[in-house]
């Protein structure tokens, strides 16, 4: 099995500390990691390439780190476009109140696998899966199995969605942690997807934070997107109970004040912005520019394909226009470079994976995307960074590597029976959404 790849002659973009076009260069991948980036590596390397090394011609292509989706309900692939014109209350009522309880473990598996393959197909190599479909114990196994089968790098955000028994929440979270994440896994880790404090009782919020601390799990929570009063109450709750020091990732920070965002930055917290869905569901002005100005590591997410697209290109485009379109004109300094950073190394920082992925630093995992430039929408693009952010789409994603393994090549996903999966997903979707 090939363990060395030389991506030769592509237009290389690195992203740390800021997106930079390195020019025509090679990227050397060995044993799943980035070994070197530079011109003509085949002849300039200190040692010759191994005999089994494969050279991939990347000329006429853009090579960059894989995208990082910091917030996505991956299981919802089977109910895509079920609520394109709804509001947040309608989403809660229809999706969480009606459609989620109809899911079986097989539906969860099909939706999660299809959702992660959608990620890989569009160049998303890392996803934070905020999984609030965990209504029964067997759903965790279905979710984790699907994530592993896809080959994606993922943070499995476990959200116990059973009854109000807090001891059951504690026990089930520990069971999932011990059953599926006890041994180190190069691609899959676990987080606490916490409902509190804005979406649940104070008692549950305190228990979620305590369980996360006891199990050594990072926290990702929906906070700030439910109105200014709710955001103020939620932040005060965390401060009053001494919970800020756990450094959570705050999803939908729309209504946090500048001082709130600075407090998050000082606590080691991060922010995930899902611009398209936040706008579609009426959550409020996106916090991209304000979050960056406050010094908070900030990433992007697709959130839910129930109400928006699932590719990072659509998310990046929404982030760019929504921030620059602020009525006060304050967003006009927000650039495509800012967006690309948020979609790569910024997302890795937000997800706690900056030492693993998000840039082309030698030693990092080889999570890479190769984009075509020989399409009508990409040809003659003068600014490569702008081309990635505003002009590329899933069609341009030619090759994708995760941890040095090729999962998409020549525009085709590898190692997956996609037709059978889509047939299963269609059958599941038809039953789930039947009136």
Secondary structure, DSSP 8 states (H G I E B T S, - for coil): ---EEEEEEEEEEE-SSS-EEEEEEEEEEETTEEEEEETTHHHHSSS---TT-EEEE-TTEEEEE-EEEEEE-GGGGGGTTTTTT--HHHHIIIIIIIIHHH--HHHHHHHHHHHHHHHHHTTEEEEEEEEEEE-SHHHHHHHHHHHHHHT-EEEEEEEE-S-S-HHHHHHHHHHHHHHHSSS--SSEEEEEEE-TTTSS-HHHHHHHHHHHHHHT-EEEEE-S-S-HHHHHHHHHHHHHTT-GGG--EEE--TT--HHHHHHHHHHT-EEEE-HHHHHHTT--S--HHHHHHTT-EEEE--B-TTTS--SHHHHHHHHHHHHHT-TTSGGGG--HHHHHHHHTHHHHHHTT-TTTSSS--TTSB--EEEEE--STTTTT-S-HHHIIIII--GGGEEEEEETTEEEEETTEE-S--HHHHHHHHHHHHHHHT--
